[in-house]
Amino acid sequence: MIEALNKVMTKLEQLPESEQERIAKIILNEVEKQELTVSSSASFSLEN
């Protein structure tokens, strides 16, 4: 996971700043969705 993020960061650094911001927002949004999925799955498991 960290290795993949490092690759993404390296590619992002080559883009114009406006593109970096746009892509960073997309990535953060996806990460938040994943965290919600993981936490809701965990709480579901704990309840059952």
N, C-alpha and C positions, 0 to 999 in steps of 0.2 A: 504494500500500500504506500509506504513512504517512498519507495523507489519510483513508483508511478507518479506520485506528486512531484518529485524532483524533476522528472522528465517534463511534466506539464509546466512547471515553473521555468525551466530552461527555454521552452518554446514561447511561453508568454513574454519573457524578457525581450524577445526578438520582435514583438509586435508594437505598434504605436500605443501610446498610453491610453487613448480612448478605447481601443480594442481590449487592452488589458483589463480595464474597469468593467467593461461589458461582460467579458468572459468570467471574470472573478465573481460577479453577481450570479451568473448562471451556475457556476460550480458551488458557491455557497448555498444557493437554493436547493440544489440536488443533495448536498450533504445534509442539510436540515431535513429534507424528506426522508433520507436514509435513517437519520437519527430517530425521527418519529416512528418509522416502521420498526426499528429495532426496539425502541422503548415500549411501543404498544404490544409488540410480540412478547417481550419479557414480562410485562404486567399481565398479559393474558395467560401466560404459562404459570405465573405465580398464583393467579386466582383459581386455576383449575387443579 
